[in-house]
Amino acid sequence: MSANSTRRSDNSRRRVRNLTRVSSDRYGTDVLSSDPHAGRTPRTVDTPAEPGLVVEDVETGWVGAVARVEKSGGTHVVVLEDNRGRTRTFPLGAGFWVDGKPVRLVPYRKPQGPPTAQRTASGSLAVPGARARVARASRIWVEGRHDAELVEKVWGEDLRLEGVVVELLDGVDHLVEMLAEFGPGPGRRVGVLVDHLVRGSKESRIAAEAVRPHGAEHVLVVGHPYVDVWQAVRPARVGLEQWPHIPRGTDIKYGTLAVLGWPAQDQADVARGWKRILGTVRDYRDLEPSLLGRVEELVDFVTAP
């Protein structure tokens, strides 16, 4: 026998001995003589099918990460994606392994964070379950029904919580007489919202005259610059870039309805037109800041201690 043949024979015997040693280390000389799992039957545990979780399908040996859980044919299934981007779909449930342990995949529910604070239409922090407060003696007065309806839609929840009643003036011309009849004083304040309250206007003169007898600590008159409260709604809500300029001598409501292409023949058309505009207002973000600030100022005034 040559030297080369002798070396090959020796190498073969060494390889056989090495394989035998490995087999002996793992299973012993007889793999059927003992079961490493005897008496320790693995328990299947429920495991949420969280996206990204790597699992193995026991039946097919498919290994992949959870891509999603969805409903198909009335049954929930899990979609697994392997490391090559291929996907396969399996029924959700038992029959999977995770880290060598049997699992039953169940739908994954994203953890809920702390509850988001609810807001009222005015942007104030809501108080769930709070009951309306008994009405204060103090009041907020507005010029007309449309003003009152707009204030109610955006600030109504806040005002009920604070016990503030909004009343109609039906125009500002009789403000002085109405205040004299109401009798403002300590704990009995009046906040007034006036249309078109600009320097030099009739409204500004009436406001100054109304406050003087009672004092600024008991009466506050504020206003927005618009001829009508309609214009305090952002024009984009009705598809306009800006509210139209209505010539002097033309009623602003009828003129606005005509520009919008809406019926503008009588008071019923005005009422329907305003309801349509009011219906576009979702919350304070649909109103102009010049109105928002004034109403907030009035609420603070009549609720101050």
C-alpha positions as CSV (number, residue, x, y, z in Angstrom):
1,M,0.0,0.0,0.0
2,S,1.4,3.4,-0.9
3,A,2.0,6.2,1.6
4,N,-0.8,8.3,-0.1
5,S,-3.3,5.5,0.3
6,T,-2.3,5.1,3.9
7,R,-2.9,8.8,4.6
8,R,-6.3,8.8,2.9
9,S,-7.4,5.8,5.0
10,D,-6.3,7.5,8.2
11,N,-8.2,10.7,7.3
12,S,-11.4,8.7,6.6
13,R,-11.2,7.0,9.9
14,R,-10.7,10.4,11.7
15,R,-13.8,11.8,9.9
16,V,-15.9,8.9,11.0
17,R,-14.7,9.2,14.6
18,N,-15.5,13.0,14.5
19,L,-19.1,12.5,13.2
20,T,-19.6,9.8,15.8
21,R,-18.4,12.1,18.5
22,V,-20.8,14.9,17.4
23,S,-23.7,12.5,17.2
24,S,-22.8,11.1,20.6
25,D,-22.7,14.6,22.1
26,R,-26.2,15.6,20.9
27,Y,-28.3,12.4,21.1
28,G,-26.2,9.6,22.6
29,T,-25.4,6.4,20.9
30,D,-29.1,5.6,20.4
31,V,-31.3,8.5,19.3
32,L,-34.4,6.5,20.3
33,S,-33.2,5.5,23.7
34,S,-34.1,8.9,25.3
35,D,-36.2,11.9,24.4
36,P,-34.8,15.3,25.4
37,H,-38.3,16.7,25.6
38,A,-39.8,13.8,27.6
39,G,-42.0,15.2,30.4
40,R,-41.8,18.7,29.0
41,T,-44.5,19.0,26.4
42,P,-44.2,22.6,25.0
43,R,-47.3,24.7,25.8
44,T,-48.8,26.7,23.0
45,V,-49.2,30.3,24.0
46,D,-51.3,33.1,22.5
47,T,-49.0,35.6,20.7
48,P,-50.1,38.8,19.1
49,A,-49.3,38.9,15.4
50,E,-47.4,42.2,15.7
51,P,-46.0,43.4,12.4
52,G,-42.3,42.4,12.1
53,L,-42.6,39.4,14.4
54,V,-40.6,36.5,12.8
55,V,-42.5,33.2,12.8
56,E,-42.3,29.7,11.3
57,D,-45.2,27.8,9.9
58,V,-44.9,24.3,11.3
59,E,-46.5,22.4,8.4
60,T,-44.6,24.0,5.5
61,G,-41.5,25.3,7.3
62,W,-42.0,28.8,5.8
63,V,-40.3,31.4,7.9
64,G,-41.2,35.1,7.5
65,A,-42.0,38.3,9.3
66,V,-45.6,39.3,10.0
67,A,-46.6,41.8,7.3
68,R,-50.2,42.2,8.2
69,V,-53.3,40.5,9.5
70,E,-56.4,40.7,7.3
71,K,-59.8,39.2,6.8
72,S,-60.3,36.9,3.7
73,G,-63.4,34.9,3.0
74,G,-64.7,35.5,6.5
75,T,-61.5,34.2,8.1
76,H,-58.6,36.1,9.6
77,V,-55.3,35.3,8.0
78,V,-51.7,36.4,8.6
79,V,-49.4,37.4,5.7
80,L,-45.7,36.4,6.2
81,E,-42.9,37.9,4.2
82,D,-39.6,36.1,3.9
83,N,-36.1,37.6,3.6
84,R,-36.5,37.8,-0.2
85,G,-39.7,39.8,-0.1
86,R,-41.9,36.9,-1.0
87,T,-45.2,36.5,0.9
88,R,-47.5,33.7,1.8
89,T,-50.8,33.7,3.6
90,F,-51.7,31.4,6.5
91,P,-54.8,31.0,8.6
92,L,-54.4,32.9,11.9
93,G,-54.3,30.7,14.9
94,A,-52.1,27.7,16.1
95,G,-49.4,26.0,14.1
96,F,-46.6,28.4,14.3
97,W,-43.2,28.6,16.1
98,V,-41.6,31.7,17.5
99,D,-38.0,31.3,18.9
100,G,-38.5,27.5,18.9
101,K,-41.7,27.6,20.9
102,P,-45.2,26.8,19.7
103,V,-47.6,29.8,19.5
104,R,-51.1,30.6,18.5
105,L,-51.1,33.8,16.6
106,V,-53.9,36.2,17.6
107,P,-54.8,39.7,16.2
108,Y,-52.4,42.4,17.3
109,R,-53.9,45.5,18.8
110,K,-51.9,48.6,18.9
111,P,-51.3,49.9,22.5
112,Q,-53.5,52.8,23.3
113,G,-51.7,56.0,24.4
114,P,-53.0,58.4,27.0
115,P,-56.5,59.6,26.0
116,T,-56.4,62.7,23.8
117,A,-58.0,65.7,25.6
118,Q,-61.3,66.5,23.9
119,R,-62.0,70.1,22.8
120,T,-65.2,72.0,22.4
121,A,-66.0,73.8,19.2
122,S,-64.4,77.0,20.7
123,G,-61.1,75.1,21.3
124,S,-61.6,75.0,25.0
125,L,-60.8,71.8,27.0
126,A,-64.0,69.8,27.3
127,V,-65.3,68.6,30.6
128,P,-67.0,65.2,29.9
129,G,-70.1,64.6,32.0
130,A,-70.2,68.1,33.4
131,R,-73.7,69.5,34.0
132,A,-74.8,73.0,33.0
133,R,-74.3,75.5,35.7
134,V,-77.2,77.5,37.0
135,A,-77.4,80.8,35.0
136,R,-75.4,83.7,36.3
137,A,-76.9,87.1,36.8
138,S,-74.4,88.4,34.3
139,R,-75.3,88.3,30.6
140,I,-73.9,88.5,27.1
141,W,-76.0,90.6,24.7
142,V,-75.7,90.3,20.9
143,E,-77.4,92.4,18.2
144,G,-79.5,89.8,16.4
145,R,-80.5,86.2,16.0
146,H,-77.8,85.3,13.5
147,D,-75.1,86.5,16.0
148,A,-76.7,84.5,18.8
149,E,-76.9,81.3,16.6
150,L,-73.2,81.6,15.6
151,V,-72.2,82.2,19.2
152,E,-74.2,79.2,20.3
153,K,-72.7,76.9,17.7
154,V,-69.1,77.7,18.6
155,W,-69.3,78.7,22.3
156,G,-72.6,77.1,23.4
157,E,-71.0,74.2,25.4
158,D,-68.6,76.6,27.2
159,L,-71.3,79.0,28.0
160,R,-73.6,76.4,29.5
161,L,-70.7,75.1,31.6
162,E,-70.1,78.7,32.9
163,G,-73.8,79.5,33.3
164,V,-73.8,82.4,30.9
165,V,-76.9,83.3,29.0
166,V,-76.9,85.0,25.6
167,E,-79.7,87.4,24.9
168,L,-80.8,89.4,21.8
169,L,-80.6,93.1,21.6
170,D,-82.5,93.3,18.3
171,G,-80.2,96.2,17.3
172,V,-77.9,98.4,19.2
173,D,-80.0,101.6,19.0
174,H,-81.7,100.9,22.4
175,L,-78.6,99.7,24.3
176,V,-78.6,102.7,26.7
177,E,-82.2,102.2,27.7
178,M,-81.8,98.4,28.0
179,L,-78.8,98.8,30.3
180,A,-80.6,101.3,32.5
181,E,-83.5,98.7,32.9
182,F,-81.1,95.8,33.6
183,G,-79.1,97.7,36.2
184,P,-75.5,96.4,35.9
185,G,-73.5,96.2,39.1
186,P,-71.3,93.9,41.2
187,G,-72.0,90.3,40.2
188,R,-74.3,91.5,37.5
189,R,-72.2,92.4,34.5
190,V,-73.2,92.8,30.9
191,G,-71.0,92.1,27.9
192,V,-72.2,93.4,24.6
193,L,-71.2,92.2,21.1
194,V,-71.8,94.9,18.4
195,D,-71.6,94.7,14.6
196,H,-69.5,97.2,12.7
197,L,-67.9,98.7,15.8
198,V,-65.3,100.9,14.2
199,R,-63.9,104.3,15.1
200,G,-66.3,107.2,14.3
201,S,-69.3,104.9,13.6
202,K,-72.8,105.3,15.1
203,E,-72.2,102.1,17.0
204,S,-69.0,103.4,18.6
205,R,-70.8,106.5,19.9
206,I,-73.6,104.4,21.3
207,A,-71.2,102.1,23.0
208,A,-69.3,104.9,24.7
209,E,-72.6,106.5,25.9
210,A,-73.9,103.1,27.2
211,V,-70.8,102.4,29.4
212,R,-70.4,105.8,31.0
213,P,-73.3,105.6,33.6
214,H,-72.4,102.1,34.8
215,G,-68.6,102.0,34.6
216,A,-66.2,99.8,32.6
217,E,-66.1,97.3,35.5
218,H,-69.7,96.4,35.0
219,V,-70.3,96.9,31.3
220,L,-68.1,95.9,28.4
221,V,-69.0,96.7,24.8
222,V,-66.8,95.1,22.1
223,G,-67.4,94.5,18.4
224,H,-66.1,93.2,15.1
225,P,-65.5,95.3,12.0
226,Y,-68.1,93.6,9.8
227,V,-71.3,95.2,8.8
228,D,-73.0,91.8,9.4
229,V,-71.9,88.8,11.4
230,W,-72.1,86.7,8.2
231,Q,-68.8,88.1,7.2
232,A,-67.1,86.8,10.4
233,V,-67.4,83.3,8.8
234,R,-64.3,82.6,6.7
235,P,-65.4,83.1,3.1
236,A,-63.7,79.9,1.9
237,R,-66.4,78.0,3.8
238,V,-68.9,79.1,1.1
239,G,-66.4,79.0,-1.8
240,L,-65.4,82.6,-1.9
241,E,-61.9,84.2,-1.7
242,Q,-63.5,87.1,0.1
243,W,-66.9,88.4,1.0
244,P,-68.3,90.7,-1.7
245,H,-68.5,94.4,-1.3
246,I,-72.2,95.3,-1.3
247,P,-72.9,98.9,-2.5
248,R,-74.5,101.3,0.0
249,G,-78.3,101.2,-0.3
250,T,-78.4,97.5,-0.9
251,D,-79.1,95.2,2.0
252,I,-76.0,93.3,2.7
253,K,-77.7,90.0,3.2
254,Y,-79.7,90.1,-0.1
255,G,-76.6,91.4,-1.9
256,T,-74.4,88.6,-0.6
257,L,-77.0,85.9,-1.5
258,A,-77.2,87.3,-5.0
259,V,-73.4,87.1,-5.4
260,L,-73.4,83.6,-4.2
261,G,-76.1,82.7,-6.7
262,W,-78.5,81.7,-4.0
263,P,-82.2,82.7,-3.8
264,A,-82.5,86.3,-2.6
265,Q,-86.2,87.3,-3.0
266,D,-87.5,87.5,0.6
267,Q,-86.8,87.0,4.2
268,A,-87.3,83.3,3.9
269,D,-84.4,83.2,1.4
270,V,-82.3,85.1,3.9
271,A,-83.1,82.6,6.7
272,R,-82.3,79.7,4.4
273,G,-79.1,81.3,3.2
274,W,-77.9,82.0,6.8
275,K,-78.7,78.4,7.8
276,R,-76.6,77.3,4.8
277,I,-73.7,79.5,5.9
278,L,-74.0,78.5,9.5
279,G,-74.0,74.8,8.5
280,T,-70.5,75.2,7.1
281,V,-69.1,76.3,10.4
282,R,-67.5,73.3,12.2
283,D,-65.6,75.1,15.0
284,Y,-63.6,78.2,15.9
285,R,-61.2,77.7,13.0
286,D,-63.9,78.6,10.5
287,L,-64.3,82.1,12.1
288,E,-62.3,85.2,11.6
289,P,-59.9,86.1,14.5
290,S,-61.5,89.5,14.8
291,L,-64.7,87.8,16.1
292,L,-63.0,85.1,18.1
293,G,-61.0,87.4,20.2
294,R,-64.0,89.6,21.0
295,V,-66.3,86.8,22.1
296,E,-63.6,85.3,24.3
297,E,-63.1,88.7,25.8
298,L,-66.8,88.9,26.7
299,V,-66.9,85.4,28.2
300,D,-63.9,86.2,30.4
301,F,-65.5,89.5,31.5
302,V,-68.9,88.1,32.6
303,T,-67.3,85.1,34.3
304,A,-64.6,86.9,36.2
305,P,-65.0,86.8,40.0
